[in-house]
Amino acid sequence: MNSTSTPDLIVVGAGIVGLAHAAEALRRGLTVTVLERDHRAVGASVRNFGHVCATAQSGRGLEYALTARERWIELGAAAGIDVRQVGTLVLARHEDEARVLREFAATRPAGQVRLLDAEEARELTAQPLPGLLAAAHLPLDLRVDPREAIPALAAWIAAQPGAEVRFDTHVTAVTPAADGASVAVSTNRGELTAARVIHAVGHDVDRLFPALAEQIELKRCRLQMLEVAPPRKADLGPALLTGLSMLRYGGLAATPAARDVRERIQRSTPELLDVQMNLMLTQRPEGSLVLGDTHVDEDSTSPFDDERLAELLLREGEELFGEPLTVRRRWRGVYAHSAATDFLVASPHPAVRVVSVTSGIGMTTSFGLAPDVLDGLVWPVDSSRHGLEWAHDGGQAAPVAALASGA
């Protein structure tokens, strides 16, 4: 691959983080080439719940998530992605969990959290949910099928004027170009140059930038995930979070009552904290439930799965529904994790940004993170060039003229 064209931006990685940056660059009127080492996206971006969990975030993650929510809806319409506005239901099966929900609701603007009693929650999910005391519906949250959404987003980007997506192209180096004004990207198919580069390869930051990975003590977080048959044929509606989720999402974990939840679980079922379980579910379009997940941080991902993790997930899932569950499929997820930061945005060169969501919320925040990252780059944008609004016409993507917003 020896290209004579020099795009404004090369994006390395066609997962959700890379594609979000490519889509944002197109919106600003930039030309973009996306490079992906695999034949299709096969990493964290397609192995997750498809849950855009905006409301339960905190701090910068909440800001990014609320922006990303609007981008998902706009771009979903343009790219033909089924973005379901079904929200999240956070379940309380103990009084301390019910207190978390009340305290959390008090921190959010009107309309973001709707407190429900047990019967209202059962009616919403069409499930018996034994032992339920209360729940909170977070109506802003979204759901997509990541197996369909990521390929559809890549295809939409590739179809836009000034954009290209190249699969089976492994990047081996990112260095300053000989002209001193651009960046050289070496690949297994030749060399390209671009004015700017976004390097977004998830947990594989250390392949080209080991020092950056070491600075934030980057780990590969291995997840155990299951696809199970629904216990009854019903539309589950919103994603389901539990008391264990209250310990993992910043907005919920910040409540005073969350400490009581952790202490109770530590006394009663400490093995769930040992495996960092986040008991939650989303539903696939065909009805299957995605049940997860446990978390193990490693420098390199072990090739050996521990069946005990799956057994714990099934045990807790069956207790939640009050009946046995049938496993249809199981897999491991892997994402970048750092205790030092939720978002890695580093500048090994003024024209290069190394970007990774290091907190497991890439689907939720990437479309909000991307504008921030691009704002930090200096772009020699041609003022005569026009960007794209994300619009649709009869399900087909339709470019609409808009002023480029390059910083």
Secondary structure per residue as TSV (DSSP state, phi and psi in degrees):
chain	resnum	aa	ss	phi	psi
A	1	M	-	360.0	105.8
A	2	N	-	-124.5	102.5
A	3	S	-	-97.3	139.2
A	4	T	-	-90.6	-13.9
A	5	S	-	-83.9	149.1
A	6	T	-	-121.6	99.3
A	7	P	-	-70.0	160.3
A	8	D	S	-61.7	-36.5
A	9	L	E	-142.8	131.8
A	10	I	E	-105.9	129.4
A	11	V	E	-108.3	123.2
A	12	V	E	-97.0	112.6
A	13	G	-	113.9	123.5
A	14	A	-	-110.4	33.6
A	15	G	S	-83.8	-171.7
A	16	I	H	-63.8	-36.3
A	17	V	H	-66.5	-48.2
A	18	G	H	-63.2	-44.6
A	19	L	H	-66.6	-34.7
A	20	A	H	-62.9	-40.0
A	21	H	H	-69.0	-37.8
A	22	A	H	-64.1	-43.9
A	23	A	H	-64.1	-40.2
A	24	E	H	-66.7	-38.8
A	25	A	H	-63.1	-41.5
A	26	L	H	-62.9	-38.8
A	27	R	H	-60.6	-28.8
A	28	R	T	-91.2	3.8
A	29	G	T	86.4	17.1
A	30	L	-	-93.0	154.0
A	31	T	-	-88.1	143.0
A	32	V	E	-138.8	137.4
A	33	T	E	-123.0	125.6
A	34	V	E	-103.3	131.7
A	35	L	E	-116.0	129.0
A	36	E	-	-131.2	128.8
A	37	R	S	-70.1	-30.4
A	38	D	S	-92.8	170.2
A	39	H	S	-69.7	-22.3
A	40	R	S	-161.2	168.0
A	41	A	-	-67.9	125.9
A	42	V	-	-131.1	4.9
A	43	G	S	-93.9	-146.6
A	44	A	G	-57.9	-29.3
A	45	S	G	-68.3	-19.0
A	46	V	G	-115.2	1.7
A	47	R	S	-106.8	12.4
A	48	N	S	-104.2	-173.2
A	49	F	-	-76.5	-15.2
A	50	G	-	69.0	28.1
A	51	H	E	-104.5	116.8
A	52	V	E	-94.6	88.1
A	53	C	-	-94.1	77.9
A	54	A	-	-76.3	-47.9
A	55	T	T	-64.8	-34.7
A	56	A	T	-81.6	-1.8
A	57	Q	-	-76.2	174.5
A	58	S	-	-142.7	162.0
A	59	G	H	58.2	-137.9
A	60	R	H	-63.0	-33.7
A	61	G	H	-60.7	-38.0
A	62	L	H	-66.5	-42.3
A	63	E	H	-61.2	-48.2
A	64	Y	H	-61.8	-41.4
A	65	A	H	-65.4	-40.2
A	66	L	H	-68.9	-37.2
A	67	T	H	-65.4	-45.0
A	68	A	H	-61.7	-35.7
A	69	R	H	-56.8	-46.8
A	70	E	H	-66.2	-38.3
A	71	R	H	-64.1	-40.8
A	72	W	H	-59.1	-43.1
A	73	I	H	-66.1	-45.9
A	74	E	H	-64.2	-51.3
A	75	L	H	-73.5	-30.1
A	76	G	H	-60.1	-41.8
A	77	A	H	-65.2	-40.4
A	78	A	H	-68.7	-39.8
A	79	A	H	-95.9	1.5
A	80	G	T	72.9	31.4
A	81	I	-	-92.6	132.4
A	82	D	-	-77.2	97.4
A	83	V	-	-101.7	110.8
A	84	R	B	-95.8	123.0
A	85	Q	-	-93.3	69.4
A	86	V	-	-105.7	-11.9
A	87	G	-	77.7	-171.4
A	88	T	E	-127.5	143.1
A	89	L	E	-115.2	116.8
A	90	V	E	-96.3	120.6
A	91	L	E	-96.4	137.0
A	92	A	E	-115.8	116.9
A	93	R	-	-111.7	5.3
A	94	H	S	-140.2	156.8
A	95	E	H	-64.4	-35.3
A	96	D	H	-65.1	-34.3
A	97	E	H	-68.4	-37.2
A	98	A	H	-63.9	-35.8
A	99	R	H	-65.8	-39.7
A	100	V	H	-55.7	-45.0
A	101	L	H	-64.3	-41.5
A	102	R	H	-66.5	-42.2
A	103	E	H	-67.1	-39.7
A	104	F	H	-64.9	-44.2
A	105	A	H	-58.6	-34.1
A	106	A	T	-69.5	-16.0
A	107	T	T	-93.9	-7.0
A	108	R	S	-112.2	149.7
A	109	P	-	-61.1	159.4
A	110	A	T	-57.3	136.7
A	111	G	T	96.2	-16.7
A	112	Q	S	-84.3	-26.3
A	113	V	-	-135.7	127.5
A	114	R	E	-119.0	112.2
A	115	L	E	-75.9	135.0
A	116	L	E	-125.4	152.2
A	117	D	E	-85.8	176.8
A	118	A	H	-61.9	-41.7
A	119	E	H	-67.7	-38.5
A	120	E	H	-62.9	-39.5
A	121	A	H	-67.7	-41.8
A	122	R	H	-62.5	-39.5
A	123	E	H	-65.5	-37.6
A	124	L	H	-67.1	-35.7
A	125	T	H	-98.6	-13.1
A	126	A	T	58.2	33.0
A	127	Q	S	-127.1	148.4
A	128	P	-	-70.0	-33.3
A	129	L	-	43.9	67.2
A	130	P	T	-59.1	141.9
A	131	G	T	81.1	3.9
A	132	L	-	-70.1	135.4
A	133	L	-	-103.6	-40.3
A	134	A	E	-164.0	174.6
A	135	A	E	-157.5	166.6
A	136	A	E	-131.9	126.8
A	137	H	E	-94.7	128.2
A	138	L	E	-108.8	91.8
A	139	P	T	-70.7	-17.2
A	140	L	T	-75.8	-19.9
A	141	D	-	-71.5	153.2
A	142	L	E	-121.9	166.3
A	143	R	E	-140.4	137.1
A	144	V	-	-131.5	164.4
A	145	D	-	-94.0	106.8
A	146	P	H	-62.4	-27.3
A	147	R	H	-64.8	-27.5
A	148	E	H	-99.7	-36.2
A	149	A	H	-66.8	-43.4
A	150	I	H	-66.7	-48.3
A	151	P	H	-60.6	-37.2
A	152	A	H	-66.0	-39.2
A	153	L	H	-65.9	-42.9
A	154	A	H	-62.1	-40.9
A	155	A	H	-66.0	-39.7
A	156	W	H	-63.5	-44.2
A	157	I	H	-60.5	-46.2
A	158	A	H	-61.6	-26.3
A	159	A	T	-84.1	-8.2
A	160	Q	S	-83.0	146.1
A	161	P	T	-58.1	135.3
A	162	G	T	81.7	13.0
A	163	A	E	-127.7	151.6
A	164	E	E	-149.9	139.7
A	165	V	E	-122.9	120.7
A	166	R	E	-115.6	114.1
A	167	F	-	-88.8	173.1
A	168	D	S	55.7	34.4
A	169	T	-	-127.8	104.8
A	170	H	-	-94.7	123.6
A	171	V	E	-84.7	128.0
A	172	T	E	-109.9	-14.9
A	173	A	E	-164.5	148.3
A	174	V	E	-130.4	112.8
A	175	T	E	-139.4	160.6
A	176	P	E	-61.1	138.4
A	177	A	-	-77.0	163.7
A	178	A	T	-62.6	-29.8
A	179	D	T	-75.1	-8.7
A	180	G	S	76.1	-5.6
A	181	A	S	-114.5	-2.9
A	182	S	S	-140.1	-176.8
A	183	V	E	-120.0	134.9
A	184	A	E	-95.8	133.1
A	185	V	E	-119.6	110.3
A	186	S	E	-89.1	137.3
A	187	T	E	-136.1	173.4
A	188	N	T	-69.7	-4.4
A	189	R	T	-119.7	13.5
A	190	G	E	122.4	-167.7
A	191	E	E	-117.0	142.3
A	192	L	E	-123.1	161.0
A	193	T	E	-128.5	155.0
A	194	A	E	-152.1	160.0
A	195	A	S	-66.7	-37.9
A	196	R	E	-142.3	158.1
A	197	V	E	-134.8	134.4
A	198	I	E	-109.7	121.5
A	199	H	E	-104.7	108.6
A	200	A	-	-132.9	82.7
A	201	V	-	-118.5	26.2
A	202	G	G	63.6	-126.4
A	203	H	G	-78.0	-4.7
A	204	D	G	-94.0	26.0
A	205	V	H	-53.6	-37.7
A	206	D	H	-70.4	-9.6
A	207	R	H	-66.5	-42.7
A	208	L	H	-109.2	-23.6
A	209	F	-	-129.2	65.8
A	210	P	H	-61.8	-34.5
A	211	A	H	-65.3	-38.4
A	212	L	H	-63.9	-43.3
A	213	A	H	-62.1	-40.4
A	214	E	H	-67.3	-36.6
A	215	Q	H	-59.8	-35.9
A	216	I	T	-104.9	10.6
A	217	E	T	51.0	52.6
A	218	L	-	-65.5	133.7
A	219	K	E	-122.2	162.3
A	220	R	E	-98.0	114.7
A	221	C	E	-91.2	116.7
A	222	R	E	-95.6	128.6
A	223	L	E	-110.6	143.4
A	224	Q	E	-100.3	123.7
A	225	M	E	-132.9	149.4
A	226	L	E	-131.7	146.9
A	227	E	E	-109.7	123.4
A	228	V	E	-122.9	154.8
A	229	A	-	-71.0	141.0
A	230	P	-	-64.4	139.2
A	231	P	S	-64.2	-24.2
A	232	R	S	-146.6	148.3
A	233	K	S	-75.4	98.6
A	234	A	S	-154.9	154.5
A	235	D	-	-79.3	111.4
A	236	L	-	-64.7	-25.6
A	237	G	-	78.4	-119.2
A	238	P	S	-69.7	161.3
A	239	A	E	-62.1	151.9
A	240	L	E	-113.0	126.4
A	241	L	E	-113.3	157.3
A	242	T	-	-126.9	-171.9
A	243	G	T	-59.7	-33.5
A	244	L	T	-64.6	-33.0
A	245	S	G	-65.7	-29.2
A	246	M	G	-63.9	-18.3
A	247	L	G	-90.9	-7.5
A	248	R	T	-112.7	-25.0
A	249	Y	S	-98.5	127.0
A	250	G	H	-54.6	-42.1
A	251	G	H	-64.6	-37.4
A	252	L	H	-78.6	-42.0
A	253	A	H	-65.6	-22.2
A	254	A	T	-78.8	-10.7
A	255	T	S	-73.0	147.8
A	256	P	T	-58.1	-36.7
A	257	A	H	-69.0	-19.9
A	258	A	H	-61.4	-30.6
A	259	R	H	-63.5	-39.0
A	260	D	H	-66.7	-36.1
A	261	V	H	-62.0	-47.3
A	262	R	H	-61.6	-44.9
A	263	E	H	-63.6	-38.5
A	264	R	H	-65.6	-44.9
A	265	I	H	-64.8	-37.0
A	266	Q	H	-62.0	-35.8
A	267	R	H	-75.5	-40.9
A	268	S	H	-91.7	-45.0
A	269	T	-	-140.0	67.0
A	270	P	H	-61.7	-22.2
A	271	E	H	-62.2	-25.9
A	272	L	H	-71.6	-35.1
A	273	L	H	-74.6	-33.5
A	274	D	H	-60.0	-35.6
A	275	V	T	-99.0	9.6
A	276	Q	T	50.8	52.3
A	277	M	-	-74.7	136.0
A	278	N	-	-118.5	95.1
A	279	L	-	-76.6	109.7
A	280	M	E	-152.3	164.2
A	281	L	E	-143.5	146.2
A	282	T	E	-132.4	166.4
A	283	Q	E	-114.8	135.5
A	284	R	-	-75.0	159.3
A	285	P	T	-56.3	-32.7
A	286	E	T	-83.8	-2.5
A	287	G	S	113.7	-22.5
A	288	S	-	-61.6	152.6
A	289	L	E	-106.3	135.4
A	290	V	E	-93.9	117.1
A	291	L	E	-112.5	129.8
A	292	G	E	-164.0	-171.6
A	293	D	E	-143.5	162.9
A	294	T	E	-109.7	162.2
A	295	H	E	-134.2	128.0
A	296	V	E	-132.0	120.7
A	297	D	E	-88.4	131.2
A	298	E	E	-142.3	154.3
A	299	D	S	-72.3	-44.7
A	300	S	S	-127.3	139.8
A	301	T	-	-70.5	127.5
A	302	S	-	-65.7	140.5
A	303	P	S	-79.3	-4.8
A	304	F	-	-107.9	125.1
A	305	D	-	-90.5	143.1
A	306	D	-	-97.9	112.1
A	307	E	H	-62.2	-22.3
A	308	R	H	-59.3	-33.8
A	309	L	H	-65.7	-43.6
A	310	A	H	-64.2	-38.4
A	311	E	H	-64.3	-39.8
A	312	L	H	-64.1	-43.3
A	313	L	H	-60.7	-46.3
A	314	L	H	-63.0	-41.8
A	315	R	H	-58.3	-47.6
A	316	E	H	-71.6	-36.5
A	317	G	H	-65.6	-40.2
A	318	E	H	-68.1	-34.7
A	319	E	H	-66.7	-37.2
A	320	L	H	-62.6	-44.8
A	321	F	H	-88.9	-16.9
A	322	G	T	77.4	21.7
A	323	E	S	-163.2	163.7
A	324	P	-	-64.5	152.5
A	325	L	-	-120.3	145.1
A	326	T	-	-106.4	123.1
A	327	V	E	-79.0	128.4
A	328	R	E	-100.5	-29.2
A	329	R	E	-162.2	149.2
A	330	R	E	-138.5	149.9
A	331	W	E	-158.2	167.6
A	332	R	E	-108.0	136.5
A	333	G	E	-97.1	157.5
A	334	V	E	-141.2	127.5
A	335	Y	E	-138.7	164.7
A	336	A	E	-74.3	136.2
A	337	H	E	-137.5	135.7
A	338	S	-	-139.1	132.6
A	339	A	S	-75.2	-12.6
A	340	A	S	-86.1	-28.4
A	341	T	-	-157.7	152.0
A	342	D	S	-86.1	-21.6
A	343	F	E	-139.1	117.2
A	344	L	E	-89.4	119.7
A	345	V	E	-135.0	103.1
A	346	A	E	-122.7	154.8
A	347	S	E	-123.5	81.3
A	348	P	E	-68.2	-15.6
A	349	H	E	-150.6	146.7
A	350	P	T	-55.6	-26.6
A	351	A	T	-100.4	8.1
A	352	V	E	-125.6	136.8
A	353	R	E	-123.7	128.2
A	354	V	E	-98.3	119.7
A	355	V	E	-127.3	131.8
A	356	S	E	-151.4	137.2
A	357	V	E	-87.0	113.5
A	358	T	T	-106.1	31.7
A	359	S	B	-137.9	9.7
A	360	G	S	76.8	17.0
A	361	I	-	-123.7	38.1
A	362	G	H	-63.5	-43.1
A	363	M	H	-63.1	-31.4
A	364	T	H	-79.9	-33.3
A	365	T	H	-118.2	-14.2
A	366	S	H	-59.5	-38.6
A	367	F	H	-70.9	-16.6
A	368	G	H	-91.2	-32.1
A	369	L	H	-68.2	-40.8
A	370	A	H	-56.8	-45.8
A	371	P	H	-59.8	-37.2
A	372	D	H	-62.2	-44.8
A	373	V	H	-65.1	-45.5
A	374	L	H	-68.5	-30.9
A	375	D	H	-61.8	-27.9
A	376	G	T	-82.4	-6.7
A	377	L	S	-98.5	147.5
A	378	V	-	-93.0	121.7
A	379	W	-	-113.4	126.1
A	380	P	-	-81.8	68.5
A	381	V	-	-77.5	131.7
A	382	D	-	-68.9	116.3
A	383	S	T	-65.8	-14.7
A	384	S	T	-85.7	-10.3
A	385	R	-	-81.2	146.0
A	386	H	E	-113.7	144.2
A	387	G	E	-90.4	-167.1
A	388	L	E	-119.0	134.4
A	389	E	E	-88.1	152.3
A	390	W	-	-89.3	106.4
A	391	A	-	-133.7	169.8
A	392	H	E	-146.5	156.3
A	393	D	E	-143.8	105.9
A	394	G	T	63.0	30.8
A	395	G	T	88.5	-5.9
A	396	Q	E	-103.0	143.6
A	397	A	E	-66.7	133.6
A	398	A	-	-132.0	116.0
A	399	P	-	-64.5	138.8
A	400	V	E	-127.6	129.0
A	401	A	E	-62.1	137.7
A	402	A	E	-154.8	155.0
A	403	L	E	-66.6	134.2
A	404	A	-	-64.5	141.9
A	405	S	-	-114.3	31.8
A	406	G	-	-63.1	136.1
A	407	A	-	-79.1	360.0
